[in-house]
Amino acid sequence: MVLRIVLGTVYTAMGVAQLASFGDMPRILSAYGLVTGSAATALAVALIAGELVCGIWFLARPRSKALAPVWVYTAVSVVWTVLAVQAYMRGLAVANCGCFGIYLAQRLSWFVLLQDALTLLYAAVLFRSAHTAPTRAGREEVRDGAGTR
């Protein structure tokens, strides 16, 4: 639950900051060298929407074991990681990683890659906790004495 609240806070803040600097997001994303123009704008819309959806969901329902926000969180994390890793490996100078739009700008570096790796690790933890949580039917069986665990 604490992880969901922390991630919800971070991803909501990212989405709000990117939305506040939406006019700059296509340029920021273009610096990664994979998309430009309308594709960069579409990617910005998708990332911001994903960050806001999973961030708000994690904050509103931190005890939820629903997989939908975890999948959205994972997809957003994978996209940011792919952007960062490929640009870093190609030696591109990305002045602002764009995580918070034009706010809290940091250049693409090994530290950003470490942050991206942590988001993927957190995604694995979220999936694991969702799969290991007993289902409602399973809890009812245990209470009734009908099931064994």
Accessible surface in RSA format (square Angstrom, percent):
REM  Atomic radii and reference values for relative SASA: ProtOr
REM  Chains: A
REM  Algorithm: Lee & Richards
REM  Probe-radius: 1.40
REM  Slices: 20
REM RES _ NUM      All-atoms   Total-Side   Main-Chain    Non-polar    All polar
REM                ABS   REL    ABS   REL    ABS   REL    ABS   REL    ABS   REL
RES MET A   1    98.81  51.2  60.05  39.7  38.77  92.3  58.75  50.0  40.06  53.1
RES VAL A   2   107.77  70.9 106.21  96.2   1.56   3.8 106.34  92.4   1.43   3.9
RES LEU A   3    45.52  25.4  40.16  28.7   5.36  13.5  42.68  30.0   2.84   7.6
RES ARG A   4     6.36   2.7   6.36   3.2   0.00   0.0   3.60   4.9   2.76   1.7
RES ILE A   5    66.67  37.9  66.67  49.7   0.00   0.0  66.67  48.0   0.00   0.0
RES VAL A   6    77.39  50.9  74.48  67.4   2.91   7.0  77.35  67.2   0.04   0.1
RES LEU A   7     6.95   3.9   6.92   4.9   0.03   0.1   6.92   4.9   0.03   0.1
RES GLY A   8     0.00   0.0   0.00   N/A   0.00   0.0   0.00   0.0   0.00   0.0
RES THR A   9    73.68  52.4  71.58  72.6   2.10   5.0  61.50  82.6  12.18  18.4
RES VAL A  10    60.26  39.7  58.10  52.6   2.16   5.2  60.26  52.4   0.00   0.0
RES TYR A  11     5.19   2.4   5.19   3.0   0.00   0.0   2.29   1.7   2.90   3.6
RES THR A  12    26.76  19.0  26.76  27.1   0.00   0.0  26.76  35.9   0.00   0.0
RES ALA A  13    44.94  41.3  35.33  54.5   9.61  21.9  42.50  59.8   2.44   6.5
RES MET A  14    13.25   6.9  13.25   8.8   0.00   0.0   6.51   5.5   6.74   8.9
RES GLY A  15     0.00   0.0   0.00   N/A   0.00   0.0   0.00   0.0   0.00   0.0
RES VAL A  16    83.37  54.9  82.60  74.8   0.77   1.8  82.62  71.8   0.75   2.0
RES ALA A  17    14.12  13.0  10.26  15.8   3.85   8.8  13.86  19.5   0.26   0.7
RES GLN A  18     0.00   0.0   0.00   0.0   0.00   0.0   0.00   0.0   0.00   0.0
RES LEU A  19   100.42  55.9  90.25  64.6  10.17  25.6  90.27  63.4  10.15  27.3
RES ALA A  20    71.15  65.4  29.97  46.2  41.18  93.7  42.57  59.9  28.58  75.7
RES SER A  21     4.56   3.9   0.00   0.0   4.56  10.5   4.56   9.7   0.00   0.0
RES PHE A  22    68.25  34.1  66.67  41.3   1.58   4.1  66.67  40.4   1.58   4.5
RES GLY A  23    73.75  91.0   0.00   N/A  73.75  91.0  41.62 114.2  32.13  72.0
RES ASP A  24    45.68  32.0  45.08  44.9   0.60   1.4   1.55   3.6  44.14  44.0
RES MET A  25     0.00   0.0   0.00   0.0   0.00   0.0   0.00   0.0   0.00   0.0
RES PRO A  26    27.47  20.0  27.02  24.6   0.45   1.6  27.47  22.7   0.00   0.0
RES ARG A  27   145.71  61.2 136.14  69.4   9.57  22.8  80.85 110.5  64.86  39.3
RES ILE A  28     3.08   1.8   0.67   0.5   2.42   5.8   3.08   2.2   0.00   0.0
RES LEU A  29     0.04   0.0   0.00   0.0   0.04   0.1   0.00   0.0   0.04   0.1
RES SER A  30    32.32  27.3  23.14  30.9   9.18  21.2  18.72  39.9  13.60  19.1
RES ALA A  31    44.58  41.0  24.24  37.4  20.34  46.3  36.80  51.8   7.77  20.6
RES TYR A  32     1.80   0.8   1.80   1.0   0.00   0.0   0.00   0.0   1.80   2.2
RES GLY A  33    37.92  46.8   0.00   N/A  37.92  46.8  18.32  50.3  19.60  43.9
RES LEU A  34    94.21  52.5  62.48  44.7  31.73  79.8  66.07  46.4  28.14  75.7
RES VAL A  35    33.75  22.2  28.79  26.1   4.97  12.0  33.49  29.1   0.26   0.7
RES THR A  36    97.89  69.6  90.07  91.3   7.83  18.7  57.35  77.0  40.54  61.3
RES GLY A  37    50.85  62.7   0.00   N/A  50.85  62.7  43.44 119.2   7.41  16.6
RES SER A  38    99.32  83.9  83.34 111.2  15.98  36.8  51.79 110.3  47.52  66.6
RES ALA A  39    51.21  47.1  40.21  62.0  11.00  25.0  47.33  66.6   3.88  10.3
RES ALA A  40     0.00   0.0   0.00   0.0   0.00   0.0   0.00   0.0   0.00   0.0
RES THR A  41    50.74  36.1  50.74  51.4   0.00   0.0  37.50  50.4  13.24  20.0
RES ALA A  42    61.44  56.5  50.33  77.7  11.11  25.3  56.97  80.2   4.47  11.8
RES LEU A  43    35.37  19.7  31.16  22.3   4.21  10.6  34.73  24.4   0.63   1.7
RES ALA A  44     0.00   0.0   0.00   0.0   0.00   0.0   0.00   0.0   0.00   0.0
RES VAL A  45    79.32  52.2  76.23  69.0   3.08   7.4  78.43  68.1   0.89   2.4
RES ALA A  46    59.96  55.1  45.73  70.6  14.23  32.4  53.30  75.1   6.66  17.6
RES LEU A  47     3.42   1.9   2.97   2.1   0.44   1.1   3.42   2.4   0.00   0.0
RES ILE A  48     7.47   4.2   7.47   5.6   0.00   0.0   7.47   5.4   0.00   0.0
RES ALA A  49    48.83  44.9  42.71  65.9   6.12  13.9  48.59  68.4   0.24   0.6
RES GLY A  50     9.08  11.2   0.00   N/A   9.08  11.2   8.39  23.0   0.70   1.6
RES GLU A  51     0.00   0.0   0.00   0.0   0.00   0.0   0.00   0.0   0.00   0.0
RES LEU A  52    35.22  19.6  35.10  25.1   0.12   0.3  35.22  24.7   0.00   0.0
RES VAL A  53    76.48  50.3  68.36  61.9   8.12  19.6  74.34  64.6   2.14   5.8
RES CYS A  54     0.00   0.0   0.00   0.0   0.00   0.0   0.00   0.0   0.00   0.0
RES GLY A  55     0.00   0.0   0.00   N/A   0.00   0.0   0.00   0.0   0.00   0.0
RES ILE A  56    96.58  55.0  96.31  71.8   0.27   0.6  96.53  69.5   0.05   0.1
RES TRP A  57    76.73  30.8  71.32  34.5   5.42  12.7  75.55  40.3   1.18   1.9
RES PHE A  58     0.08   0.0   0.08   0.1   0.00   0.0   0.08   0.1   0.00   0.0
RES LEU A  59    72.91  40.6  54.25  38.8  18.66  46.9  54.44  38.2  18.46  49.7
RES ALA A  60    74.22  68.2  38.27  59.1  35.95  81.8  49.52  69.7  24.70  65.4
RES ARG A  61   139.47  58.6 134.06  68.3   5.40  12.9  44.43  60.7  95.03  57.6
RES PRO A  62    29.22  21.3  27.96  25.5   1.26   4.6  27.96  23.1   1.26   7.8
RES ARG A  63   178.52  75.0 162.26  82.7  16.27  38.7  66.47  90.8 112.06  67.9
RES SER A  64    13.45  11.4   2.84   3.8  10.61  24.4   8.32  17.7   5.12   7.2
RES LYS A  65   100.81  49.2  85.73  52.6  15.09  35.9  56.20  50.6  44.62  47.5
RES ALA A  66    36.38  33.5  21.81  33.7  14.57  33.1  33.63  47.4   2.75   7.3
RES LEU A  67    59.06  32.9  53.17  38.0   5.89  14.8  53.17  37.3   5.89  15.9
RES ALA A  68    51.34  47.2  41.63  64.2   9.72  22.1  47.45  66.8   3.89  10.3
RES PRO A  69     0.01   0.0   0.00   0.0   0.01   0.0   0.01   0.0   0.00   0.0
RES VAL A  70     0.00   0.0   0.00   0.0   0.00   0.0   0.00   0.0   0.00   0.0
RES TRP A  71   151.55  60.8 149.32  72.3   2.23   5.2 137.58  73.4  13.97  22.7
RES VAL A  72    45.06  29.7  41.89  37.9   3.17   7.6  45.06  39.2   0.00   0.0
RES TYR A  73     0.06   0.0   0.06   0.0   0.00   0.0   0.06   0.0   0.00   0.0
RES THR A  74    22.91  16.3  22.91  23.2   0.00   0.0  22.91  30.8   0.00   0.0
RES ALA A  75    56.26  51.7  47.67  73.6   8.59  19.5  55.67  78.4   0.58   1.5
RES VAL A  76     7.22   4.8   6.29   5.7   0.93   2.2   7.18   6.2   0.04   0.1
RES SER A  77     0.76   0.6   0.00   0.0   0.76   1.8   0.68   1.4   0.08   0.1
RES VAL A  78    64.24  42.3  64.01  58.0   0.22   0.5  64.24  55.8   0.00   0.0
RES VAL A  79    51.18  33.7  47.98  43.4   3.19   7.7  50.90  44.2   0.27   0.7
RES TRP A  80     9.89   4.0   9.55   4.6   0.35   0.8   9.55   5.1   0.35   0.6
RES THR A  81    18.63  13.3  18.63  18.9   0.00   0.0  18.63  25.0   0.00   0.0
RES VAL A  82    79.66  52.4  76.10  68.9   3.55   8.6  79.42  69.0   0.24   0.6
RES LEU A  83     5.37   3.0   5.37   3.8   0.00   0.0   5.37   3.8   0.00   0.0
RES ALA A  84     1.22   1.1   1.22   1.9   0.00   0.0   1.22   1.7   0.00   0.0
RES VAL A  85    56.79  37.4  56.70  51.3   0.08   0.2  56.79  49.3   0.00   0.0
RES GLN A  86    31.03  17.4  27.43  20.0   3.60   8.6  30.17  64.2   0.87   0.7
RES ALA A  87     0.00   0.0   0.00   0.0   0.00   0.0   0.00   0.0   0.00   0.0
RES TYR A  88    99.76  46.6  88.36  50.3  11.40  29.7  56.91  42.8  42.85  52.8
RES MET A  89   152.77  79.1 114.75  75.9  38.02  90.5 103.75  88.2  49.02  64.9
RES ARG A  90   131.11  55.1  96.45  49.2  34.67  82.5  56.65  77.4  74.46  45.1
RES GLY A  91    63.23  78.0   0.00   N/A  63.23  78.0  33.85  92.9  29.39  65.8
RES LEU A  92    59.71  33.3  47.68  34.1  12.03  30.2  49.51  34.8  10.20  27.5
RES ALA A  93   104.02  95.6  67.35 103.9  36.67  83.4  76.74 108.1  27.29  72.3
RES VAL A  94     3.84   2.5   0.08   0.1   3.75   9.0   0.45   0.4   3.38   9.2
RES ALA A  95    87.23  80.2  66.98 103.4  20.25  46.1  73.47 103.5  13.75  36.4
RES ASN A  96    24.39  16.8  20.79  20.1   3.60   8.7  13.69  33.0  10.70  10.3
RES CYS A  97     1.62   1.2   1.62   1.8   0.00   0.0   0.21   0.5   1.41   1.5
RES GLY A  98     0.00   0.0   0.00   N/A   0.00   0.0   0.00   0.0   0.00   0.0
RES CYS A  99    18.47  14.0  17.97  20.0   0.50   1.2   4.28  10.8  14.19  15.3
RES PHE A 100    42.31  21.2  40.69  25.2   1.62   4.2  40.69  24.7   1.62   4.6
RES GLY A 101     0.09   0.1   0.00   N/A   0.09   0.1   0.00   0.0   0.09   0.2
RES ILE A 102    77.31  44.0  57.94  43.2  19.37  46.7  58.35  42.0  18.96  51.4
RES TYR A 103   102.89  48.0  99.01  56.3   3.88  10.1  76.30  57.3  26.59  32.8
RES LEU A 104   138.58  77.2 111.03  79.4  27.55  69.3 121.96  85.6  16.62  44.7
RES ALA A 105    62.11  57.1  30.31  46.8  31.79  72.3  31.47  44.3  30.64  81.2
RES GLN A 106    55.24  30.9  48.48  35.4   6.76  16.1  28.21  60.0  27.02  20.5
RES ARG A 107   158.64  66.6 152.36  77.7   6.28  14.9  57.54  78.6 101.10  61.3
RES LEU A 108    13.04   7.3   0.78   0.6  12.26  30.8   0.78   0.6  12.26  33.0
RES SER A 109    14.39  12.2  13.17  17.6   1.23   2.8   6.91  14.7   7.49  10.5
RES TRP A 110   165.11  66.3 162.73  78.8   2.38   5.6 134.68  71.8  30.43  49.4
RES PHE A 111    94.53  47.3  94.53  58.5   0.00   0.0  94.53  57.3   0.00   0.0
RES VAL A 112     2.42   1.6   2.42   2.2   0.00   0.0   2.42   2.1   0.00   0.0
RES LEU A 113    36.83  20.5  32.08  23.0   4.75  11.9  32.72  23.0   4.11  11.1
RES LEU A 114    83.46  46.5  79.19  56.7   4.28  10.7  82.88  58.2   0.58   1.6
RES GLN A 115    56.45  31.6  54.29  39.7   2.16   5.1  29.46  62.7  27.00  20.5
RES ASP A 116    11.21   7.9  11.21  11.2   0.00   0.0   0.31   0.7  10.90  10.9
RES ALA A 117    53.17  48.9  44.89  69.3   8.28  18.8  48.61  68.5   4.56  12.1
RES LEU A 118    67.71  37.7  67.59  48.4   0.12   0.3  67.71  47.6   0.00   0.0
RES THR A 119    25.86  18.4  25.86  26.2   0.00   0.0  25.09  33.7   0.78   1.2
RES LEU A 120    59.92  33.4  53.73  38.4   6.18  15.5  54.18  38.1   5.73  15.4
RES LEU A 121   100.45  55.9  95.18  68.1   5.27  13.2  99.71  70.0   0.74   2.0
RES TYR A 122    68.81  32.1  68.81  39.2   0.00   0.0  36.43  27.4  32.38  39.9
RES ALA A 123     4.00   3.7   4.00   6.2   0.00   0.0   4.00   5.6   0.00   0.0
RES ALA A 124    56.47  51.9  46.73  72.1   9.74  22.2  52.04  73.3   4.44  11.8
RES VAL A 125    69.68  45.9  67.69  61.3   1.99   4.8  69.24  60.2   0.45   1.2
RES LEU A 126     4.20   2.3   4.20   3.0   0.00   0.0   4.20   3.0   0.00   0.0
RES PHE A 127    35.40  17.7  35.40  21.9   0.00   0.0  35.40  21.5   0.00   0.0
RES ARG A 128   172.46  72.4 166.52  84.9   5.94  14.1  56.35  77.0 116.11  70.4
RES SER A 129    38.78  32.8  32.38  43.2   6.40  14.7  32.70  69.6   6.09   8.5
RES ALA A 130    15.63  14.4   0.81   1.2  14.82  33.7   0.97   1.4  14.66  38.8
RES HIS A 131   126.82  69.3  96.86  67.3  29.96  76.6  65.63  67.6  61.19  71.2
RES THR A 132    88.39  62.9  59.12  59.9  29.27  69.8  51.22  68.8  37.17  56.2
RES ALA A 133    26.03  23.9  10.82  16.7  15.21  34.6  16.09  22.7   9.94  26.3
RES PRO A 134    62.98  45.9  52.84  48.2  10.14  36.9  58.23  48.1   4.75  29.5
RES THR A 135    92.17  65.6  83.86  85.0   8.31  19.8  81.85 109.9  10.32  15.6
RES ARG A 136   172.60  72.5 165.85  84.5   6.75  16.1  50.76  69.4 121.84  73.8
RES ALA A 137    61.63  56.7  56.87  87.8   4.76  10.8  58.63  82.6   2.99   7.9
RES GLY A 138     4.57   5.6   0.00   N/A   4.57   5.6   4.10  11.3   0.47   1.1
RES ARG A 139   101.94  42.8  97.82  49.9   4.12   9.8  42.93  58.7  59.01  35.8
RES GLU A 140    78.02  44.8  77.63  58.7   0.38   0.9  21.55  41.7  56.47  46.1
RES GLU A 141    86.37  49.6  84.91  64.2   1.46   3.5  23.34  45.2  63.02  51.5
RES VAL A 142    72.42  47.7  60.54  54.8  11.88  28.6  60.79  52.8  11.63  31.5
RES ARG A 143   173.86  73.0 138.20  70.4  35.65  84.9  72.33  98.9 101.52  61.5
RES ASP A 144   117.72  82.5  80.91  80.5  36.82  87.1  23.53  55.4  94.19  93.9
RES GLY A 145    62.70  77.3   0.00   N/A  62.70  77.3  32.58  89.4  30.12  67.5
RES ALA A 146    85.54  78.6  43.64  67.3  41.90  95.3  54.52  76.8  31.02  82.2
RES GLY A 147    22.86  28.2   0.00   N/A  22.86  28.2  11.95  32.8  10.91  24.4
RES THR A 148   136.18  96.9 108.79 110.3  27.39  65.3  80.73 108.4  55.46  83.8
RES ARG A 149   192.61  80.9 107.03  54.6  85.59 203.8  89.26 122.0 103.35  62.6
END  Absolute sums over single chains surface
CHAIN  1 A     8211.7       6741.1       1470.5       5783.5       2428.2
END  Absolute sums over all chains
TOTAL          8211.7       6741.1       1470.5       5783.5       2428.2
